[in-house]
Amino acid sequence: MEEDAPIKVYMVKKLLGVTPEDSVQEACRIMVNFDIGSLVVFEDKRVIGFFTKSDIIRRVVVPGLPYSTPVKEIMSKELITVNSNTPLKDVLKVMAEHRIKHILVEDDNQIIGIFSLSDLLEANRRKLETAIARE
């Protein structure tokens, strides 16, 4: 892991998402099918929100909302982003400051990817496997 490497080295470029009108249950189904912890919310090919496992617990389960609730009522509308050239160490600082596990990556004011703490763990796992294979 290179802490000075730009976040674009670690980010996932394929954005999976839902529309604001999709139900929480549909969003959860997608998250389970793809084994991911977050989704972007698209409207007219533009990212307008973010939806995470934490949102499900805090904003659906605890208050007892029905799973048919539209994602637009649950999603985070304030998007926290970093530029794709931001060094990993700085991205981790931003994530710690905001107490988040996922962050959106942008270029030219357009969301181009997502980075999560699990991506970092996966990168470290691959690096370790490579080092072991060389021994």
WOGIRA-V209412 format. One line per field, one symbol per residue. ss: DSSP state (a for helix, b for strand, c for the rest). phi: phi as a letter, one per 30 degrees, with the letter a starting at -180 (. if undefined). psi: psi as a letter, one per 30 degrees, with the letter a starting at -180 (. if undefined). A space follows every 10 residues. Layout:
ss=???
phi=???
psi=???
//
This chain:
ss=cccccbaaac cbccccbbbc ccbaaaaaaa aaaacccbbb bbbccbbbbb bbaaaaaaaa accccccccb aaaccbcccc bbbcccbaaa aaaaaaaacc cbbbbbbccb bbbbbbaaaa aaaaaaaaaa aaaac
phi=.cdcdddddc dcddccabcd dddedddded dddchbcabd ccbhicdcab bbedddddcb dddidddded eedcddcddc bbddcddedd dddddddchb cbbdcbbhib dcabbbeddd dddddddddd ddddd
psi=kjffkkffef lkfjkkallf fkleeeeeee eeeghlglll jkkhgkkflk kleeeeeefd eefhllffkk effelkfjkk llkfgkkeee eeeeeeefhl fkkkklkhgk kfakklefee eeeeeeeeee eeff.
//
